[in-house]
């Protein structure tokens, strides 16, 4: 194999290796985004469950008022 062929082969391997790292970094980014979304949803749900509020129901037995705070 001549010098130019070996050089081209080396450049091709570097491109493939950088593509692997880009795919791995992309995977890490997707995992991080999903983790942040899950944590944000958990915090939102916790806050919604613990906020003071009033629930008013009207059924056959009359009016029922339940307070959370």
MOWO-V956103 format. One record per run of one state. SS is the DSSP state (~ for helix, > for strand, _ for the rest). FROM is the first residue (numbers start at 1). TO is the last residue. If there is no record, write none. Layout:
BEGIN
ss = <SS | SS>
from = <FROM | FROM>
to = <TO | TO>
END
This chain:
BEGIN
ss = <_ | ~ | _ | > | _ | > | _>
from = <1 | 3 | 51 | 54 | 60 | 62 | 68>
to = <2 | 50 | 53 | 59 | 61 | 67 | 69>
END
